[in-house]
């Protein structure tokens, strides 16, 4: 129908049609009136009541039963046993009455076929090292995959062994001062030193090594008996290597396995994990110079000399890389007022073996939060915004399940995702730890003050956390769990929480339900605490009328980062661009906070209040996206976040390794040591300008105004 906008006649029986703007305003008022009647602004007392119901409905035994079921058999991604775990999680969501679906991707995974390590002595005798984890049943009958490094190239390496400590640049430098060269040798590495295992293998290749044997020193007091071998991936970056930057859907585009872009994701030399006991046999056979005293004092290994040799070691690894189907499982609780705003709670489901700690302590906790949210719904609760439970697959191979899904949904996530709340290993041992983007700091502190501490009758979790770890919130610069694609690629505010810094049966066949109840959390109190924090974070972000995102905390953190950075630079490098943009962000954050306070004081009958809150919430939600840069981090262009993200593989000195923020600037400082003064200054200054522009973009998004 075409509306007549010409001048009306003067007949008393006819009325002029309303102007378009008046008509649209009338429609908006009708919509707001509908919302005010059917979905009134939420009463804080009701929210508090639902929070109390959520916390009081926790049961330790329920989480324990979930974990027992999840760990009844190994469930490596892409294998037939993993399908049972998929069904278990999906059925749980369905039985709660939640809207449930799965999303499948076809991706390149890596599995072992054969591996062997043997020592060849001068007298002609040969000793084969055991690669199975002693005390476990045979791999064929148990379903446990033999220890291996996913995406390691197949090959055979034979040579003398050199112990290279953690395999860092500093360790190789120390060996060089002793006159030890690893060229043509096999290197033996003990896990640690802050390097990802793939970076350790790549460093060894650059030094001329033929292969890498890697072991972890266990903790007997916490159930490690020295026989476990740490499986893991050695692939660079994240996601399916055949679909870099786009989702690995069934009939989609894929690169060929021989494509250079694919091959450069894999190490150039083979590697294998060893048990602590097997590594000791090699260490005791080494000659050559004495190991540095700090190497000998830093662990329980029977280390004396570093090699090379004299014993020759031969190791062979044969593996296969093949397309396999993986499945992400989702359960959705639709928001009533803002169904197009998403709060995501995620945990990966796949495990190298039984996965009691990694990851199914997190999976069991996620299932329990879903149970309790369903209970709230039966009592009349519905969230303002949509909540999505995410059960990821193939995280252990390089965050593949979550990365493919983020790439598939990138535009919608950047436009509509409020926050991503991740838990991987919910419970590894004692001590609460949290990582987050800084605008979520205050919310984390608030929530932990409402949850009972699991290790003390009287204290809150916040009190225990402060006593043990100083209630310090870490930043999510590393690429070690499923928050990586959300934060580093999509720019979604993120959280990662867990109990215990590490655990000695990591990625071994001993990561079982029995280990959990004997060493990590016998009464599942820590699981309940993690569920309390995780679930309350989700409730606040889904229900609070104004999103609890405080960018003053972000500006303060950035100021601290700038101050640390200044200690690494001389006067020829200007930090003025950074200082100016941080001040702009602080000013915008204060204005946003003041606006939030004004809106929360307004009368509930204000029909325009919902629109005003929606506009502010969008700015709070989108500001994090400002820290993304289209070009990404040099050498790791998929990673777009210029404040928090992985650094390049360039060697960093000890003081530069403290720069776990501003990855582009940190890389420029490390790489500029090989440049002339002017070139060095220009390279670092350019990265500073890039970060300054990113912070300014975030400030502008928070203001919500055009320049």
N, C-alpha and C positions, 0 to 999 in steps of 0.2 A: 504494500500500500504506500502510495506517495502522499506525504503530508503537504497540505496547501499552506504556504507561508506568505501568500499575498495579503494585502490589506483587506480586512473583512468589511462587509456592508454594515449599515447602521440599523439593521432590523432588530427590534426588541426581542424577537423570538430566537435569534441566533447569538451564539457566544463565540468569541475568537478562540481558535485553538491555542493552547499554551505554547510559548516559545520552547524550543528544544531543551535549553538549559534548565528551564523550570520543570519540564517533564522528567528529565534525568534526575534532577534533585529529588523529585517526588518518589521516584523508584528507589533511590538510595535510602530515603527515609523509611520506606516500606520494608526494605531489607533489614535495616537496622532495628526497626520496630519488631520484626519477626525474631531477630536474634535476641533482643532485650527481653522478649517474653519467653521464648523457648530455651535460650542459652544465656541466662543472666550472668553478669560479671561474677566470677566465682568468689564465694565467701571464704576468706582466709581460714575461718574456723573449720569449715568443711574440709579444706585441704589438709589442715593439721590432723583432723580425725582420720582421714584416709592414710596419712603417713603413719599414724600410730597403729592402725590396723595392719598396714604392710609390715612394720617392724615386729609386731606381736605375733604374726602368723608364721614366723620362721620356725622350722624344725630341723635339728641337726640330722635326725635319722632319715628324713626325706632326701636331703642332699646326699647322704651316704648311700642310700639305695640307688639313686640315679648313677652315682659314680661306680658302684659295684657292677651295675648293668653295662655301663659304657665301656668298662675295662675287662669284660669277660673274655675278650679275644683281641688279638692285634687288629688294627684297621688302617693299614697304610693306604694312602690316597690312590685311587685308580685300580685297586684290587677288589676281588669279589667279596672278601669279608667286610670291606668298608661299606658295602651296600646295606648290611644289616644295621650298622650304626646310623646310616642315613634314615632308614625306616624307623628306627627307634626315636630319633629326634622329631621326625615329621609326625609320627603317630602321637607323640606326647603333645605337640602343639594342637593337633586336631582334636584330641580328647578333651582339651581345655575349651573347645569351642572357638578357637582362634582361626581367622582366615589364614590359610597355609598354602604355600606353593614352593616348588623347587625350580631352580634355573641351572641348566646343564651347559658345560663348555667342553670342547674337545681340545686338549692341550698336550704338549710334549712333556712327558715324564720320563724318569730314568730309573732303571732297576739293575741289580747285579746278576751276573750269570756265574762267575767263577772268580775266586781270589786266593792267592797263596803268598806266603812270605817264608823264605828259608835262609838260614845262615850257613855259609860255606867256610870251613876252617882250613888252615894251612896244612893240617895233617890229612886232608881229604874227607873228613867227616862232614856230614850235613845234618842240620837240625831244623825241622819245620816248626815255626811258631804257631801256636793255636790261635785261630782267628774267631772261633766260636766263644761265646760267653760261658765260661765254665760254671757248672751248677744249674744251667738251664737245660731243658729237654731239647732234643734235636730240632733244628729249624724246620725241617720238613713236617714233623708232627705237630709242632706248636703254632706254626703259621708266622713266626717271627722272622722278619727279613734279616739276612746276615749283615754284619756291619759293613758299610760302604759309604762312599761319598757320591751323592747324586750328581750327575752330569760330569763326573770325572771321565776323561778320555780313557779308552781301553789301551793297554800297552804293557810291556815288560821292561823293567828297569833293573840293571845289575851294576853294583858298584860298592865302594866303601861308604860307610855311613859317617856323617858329621852331625853332631848335636848342635842345634842352632838356637837353643833356648826357646823363646817365643816366636822367633822368626821375624823380628822387626828389623828395620834399618839399623837401629842402634846395636842390635845383637850381631848382625853381619859385620858392622864396623869393628866391634870388639874382637870378633874372630880374625878379621884382617890384621889387627894389631898384633895378634899372636902368630901371624904367618899362615893362617888356615884359609884355604880356598875351597869352596864347595863345588867348583866347576867339575862336572863329570861324576859327582857323588850323589848319593841318596841322603836327604836330610831328615833328621828325626826332630820333631817339634813337640814341645809340650804346650797344650792349649792355654791361652791367657795373653796378657799383654795388650789387650784391647783391640786386636786385629781379628776381623772376620776370617773364618777358615779359608774362604776363597781367595782373600787378599794374601794370606800366608802362602798358599800354593803359587799364586802369581808372582810374589816376591821371590820365591825359591827359583822359579823358572828364569826370571831375569838375572839371577845370580849364576845361572848355568847348571843348576841341579837337574838330575834325571827324573826324580820322583820324590814324593813326600810321604812320610809316615808320621801320623799325628796321634798323640795320646793325651789323656786327662788324668791328673793326679787326684785321686779320690779322697774321701774323708771317712775313715773307718768308723768313727764315732757316730756317723749319720747313715750307716747302712751301706757304705761302699766297700766292697771286698777286693777291689783291684781288678776284677775280671770283666767289668763292663767296658764296652767300646762305644764311643760317641758317634753315632750316625749323623749325617747332616748334608746339606747342599753346599756345593762350591760354585754355583752359577753366579755370575755377576748380575746386579740389578734385580728387578722383580717382575713377576708376570710371565706369561707364556712366551718363550723365546721366539716362537714362530709367528707371533702376532704382536710385535712391539708397538704399543700405542693404540691398538684397537682390540676389541674383544674376540676371543677364539670361539666364535659360534660355529655350529655344525657345518654349514656350507659356505663359510666366509673365506676371505683371502688368507693364505698362509705363505710364508717364505719357505724356500727349500732348506733342508737341513744343512746343505753345503754352502748356503749363502753366507758371505762374509759377516753380515750383520748378526747372523745366528752363531757362527763359529767364534766370534769375538766375545760372546757371552760365557764361553767355557774355558777352563784353564788349558794350558798347552802341554802339561805333563800330568801323569797319573798320580793319584794319591789314595791313601787308605787310612782308616782309623785303626788304632791298636789299643788293646787293653793296657792298663798300667803295668800289670805283671809281665806281659810280653815285651813292653818297652824296656823294662828293667834288665831283661836278658841281653838286649842289645847294648844298653848303657854300660853294663859290666864288662863287655867285650872290647870297649873302645880304648885305643892308645892315644898318642899325640899329646899336645899340651894339656896342662891342668886347666880345668874349668875355672872361670872367675869365682871368687869366694861367694859373691852375692848370688850367683847361679846355684851354687851348692847349698846355700843356706835358705833358699826360697821355697823349698818343697821337700817332701819325704823321699824323693827318688834317690837311688844309690848311684849318684853321679860323682865321677872323679875326673875323667878326662873327656875331651870333646872329639877326638878322632883327628883325621879320618882313619878308619879301619882299626886294626889290620884285617878284621874279618870282612869277607865279602857278603853282601846281602842281595838276594834276588827276590823281587816281588812282581807278581803278575796280577793284573785286574782286567777282567772282561765284563763289560756291561752292555746294556741295550737302551737306546732312547726310542720311545714309541709313543704314538698318539693314544691317549686314554681319556675316557669321559669322567669328568668330575661334576659334583653336584653341590650347589649351595642351597640351603633350606631357609625359608623365611616364614615368619608369622607376623601378621599385621593387626594392630589395633587402631582403627580409624579415628582420627580426631574429629570432634564435633564442630568446633568453631573454625579451626584452621587445618582442614584435612590435607592441604597441600604443603604443610610444613612438617619435616621429618626429623625425629629423634631416633637415632640408630644405636642399638646395643649389640655388639658383635663379639664372637669368639670362634676360633677355628676348631674343627671337630677331628680332623685327621691326625694320626700319630705315627711315629716311626715304629713303635711296638705297641704296648698296652696303653700308654699315655695317661696314667693316673694323675700325674702332675701336669704334664704338657701333652695335650691341652685340656684334658677332660675334667680337671678340677674346676676350670672355667666353664666348661659345657654344663656340668652338673649345677653350677651356680646359676647359669643363664636359665636353665630349665626351671629352677626353683623360683626365680623372679617372675617368669611367665606364669607359673602356678599362682603366685600371690597377686599378680596383676589381674588374673582371671577372677580370683576371689573378690578383689575390689570391685570389679565390674558387676558381679552378682549382688553386691551391696549398693549399687547405684552409681558407681564412679564411671566416668568416661573421660578420656584425656581431651584437653583443648586441641593439642596437636597430635599428629599421627606418630605412633611408636612402631618401630620395626625391629624384631628380633632377627639377627643374622647368624647363621651357622655356616662358617666358611669351610671349603674343602681345599686341599693341596697347599696349605700355608707352609708346610715344612719344605716344600720344593722351591719356595721363594715367593710367598704371599700370592700365589697364583689365583686362587678362587676369588679373593677380595679384589685383586687388581683387575681381573677380567670384568668383574661386575661394575667396578667404578668406571672403567673405560667405556663400558656399554651404556652407562647412565650418567655420563660426565656432566652434560648440560643441566639435567634436572637436579643433580646433586649440588652443583655450583649455585643454582638458582633457589633451591628449596631446602637444603639440608641445614638444620639448626646445629647439630653436633653429632659426633661419633664417639661412643663410649666403649672402649675396648678392654677386655680382660682375656689374657692368654692363659698363663699359669696362675690361677687364682691363689693357690697356696703351694709354696715351695719350702717354707719353714717359718721361723719367727721374724717379726718386724714388718710393719706396714710401709709400703712404698707407693708413691704416686708420681705419675708424669702427666703433664698437660700443657696446652697452650695457655699463656698467662691470664687471659680474660676469664678463665674458669677457676683460678686459684681461690678466690673468696668463697665460691660455691662449695668447693671441696672442703675447705676449712669448716664451713657451716655444717655440712652434712656429717663430717666425721665427729662433730661434737654431739650429734644425736644418736650415734651408734655405740652400743656397749663395746668396750674393749674385751677381746676374747681371752686375754692373758692376765686379767686382773678383775676382781669382783667389783671394785668400786669405780675404776676409771672409765672414762669414755675412750673410744678409739683414738680420738684426737689427743687425749692426755697420754696414752701409751706411746703414740707416734712421736709426740714432742719429747718425751723422756728418752726414747731409744734413738730416734733419727733426727731430732730437731725439727720435725714437721716441715722438712724441706721438699718442695715439689720440683722434680727434675723436668728438663725440657726434652721434647720428642725429636731430637736430631738424628737418632739412630734409625736403622732400617731393620727392625727385628721382630715386628709383628704387624697385624693387619691394620693398624692405624696409618701405616705408611702411605698407601694410595689415597686415603681420605685427606690427610693433611698435606703431604708433599706434592700431590698431583692435583687434587680438587680444592684444596684450601678450606677444608671443613674443620672448625674448632674440634679438638680431640682430647681424650683422656685415656690413660692406661694405668690400671691399678693392680696391685698384687701383694701377697704376703711372702716374705723371704727373698733374699737377694739372689740366691742360686741353690742348686741341690746336686748332690754327687752322683745321682743315677740318671742324669740328663741324657735323653736320647738313647738309653740303653734298654736291654731286656728286663732290667730290674725296676723300671718305672711302673710299679704295679699297685693295686689296691692295698696289698699287704704293706708295702713300703709306706704308703700314705698313713695308714693307721698305726704303724709302729714308730714313725720318725717325724712326720710333718704336721699331722693334725689328727691325733687319735680320736678326739670327740667332735670333730668337725665344727669347732667354735670359730676358727678363722674363716672357714667357708661362709658361715653365717654372717660374719662381720663384713666380708667382701660383698656378699649379696646385699647387705644393708646399705652400704655406701653406693654401690652400683645402681641399685634399684631406686634409692632416694634421688640420686643425680638425675635419673631418667624421669622421675615424677616432677621434679622442679622444672626441668627443661621442657617437659611436655605440658605443664599446667600453669606455671607462673604467668600472670597476665603480661608482665614485662620480662623479657628474657634476662636471666641472671648472668649477664656477660659484662664484666667490668674492665673496660679498656684502660682505666687509670693504672691498673696492675700491669698491663702490657707496656705502657709508656715507662713506668718505673723500671721494669725488667730491661727494656731496651736501653735505658739510660745506664744501667749497671753494665750491660754488654759493651756499650760505647766506652765506658771508663776502663774496662779491662782491655779492650782493643787498643786504647791510647798508650798503654804501657808497652806495647810491642812495636810502636811506630815512632819514627823520629819527626822532627819539626817540618820536614819537607812534605809530609803527607797531611792534608787538611781534613779534619773531622767536622768542620763547620756544616757541610751539607747534612750529615747525620744529626748533629745537634739541633739544627733548624727543623728538620722533619719530625724528630721526636717531640719537640716542643709543640708543633702543630697537632700531633696525635694526642698529646696530653690535654691541650686546649679543647679539642673536639670531644675527648672522653669526658671531660668535666661537664661540658654542655649536655652531653647525652645523659650523664648521671643526674644532673639537675632536672632535665626534662622528665626522666623516669620518676623522680620523686614527686614532681608536680602532677603527673598523670595518676599516680597511685593515690593522691589525695583528693582527686576529683570525685564528685558524686556519681554513684552507680547509674543514676537516671540520665546522665549525659549521653544522648544517642550517638554522638560523634566520638565518644571515648574509644570504642573498638577500632575505629579507623585510625585514630591518633596513635594508639598502641601498636597497631599493625605497621604503620609507617616507621615508628622508632625501632620495632623489632627487626624489620627488614634491614635497617642500617646496622644494627648490632650483629645480625647474622652474616651480612655480606662483607663487613670490614676485613675479616680474615682473608678474604679472597684478594684483597689489595696487595698482600705480601707475595702473591704469585707473579712470576715474570714469564712472558711468552717464550723467551729464549732459554729459560731454565738455567741450571748450574752448568758451567763449562765442563764438558767431558761427561756429564750426567744429565743431559738435557731433558729427560723425562721428568726429573725432579724440578718442580717449578718454584718451590718456596725458598725465598732468599734469606729468611731469618733462621729457620730451622730445617735442616736437610743434611744429607750425607756429603762429606767432602770427597774429593778425588782420591785416587790411589797414590798421589804424589807423596813422597816421604815428608813428614812433618817433624820438626825438632820438638824437644820436650816441652818448651814453653808454648809453642804453637799448638801442641796437641790439647792445650787447655781451652782453645777456641772452639767450643762445641756449638757455636752459633755463627751466623754470617758465613756460611760455608764458602761462598764465592770469594770473600775477602781473605779467609783463612788459606784457601788454595793459592790465591795470588801471592800472598806473603811467602808461602813455602816454595812456589815455583820461581819467584823472582830472585832467588839466591843465585841463579845462573845467568842473570841479566845485568846489563849495565845500569848505572844509577838512574839515568833519565827514563829508560825503558821500564825499570822496576817501579819508579814513582808513578808513571802513567798507568801501568797495569793495576796497581793497587788502588790508585785514585779512581779509576774507572769503576771498579767493583764497589767502592764506597758510594759513588754516585748512583749506581744501580740500586743498592739497598736503600739509600735515601729516597729515591723516587718511589720505591715500593712502600715505604712507610708513609710517604705523602699520599699515595693512592688510598691506603687504609684510612688515613685521616679524612680525606675527601669523602670516602664512602660513609664514614661515620657521621659526617656533617650532612650528607644527603643533598648537597647543593652543587649546582654547576658554577664553575669559576667565571 
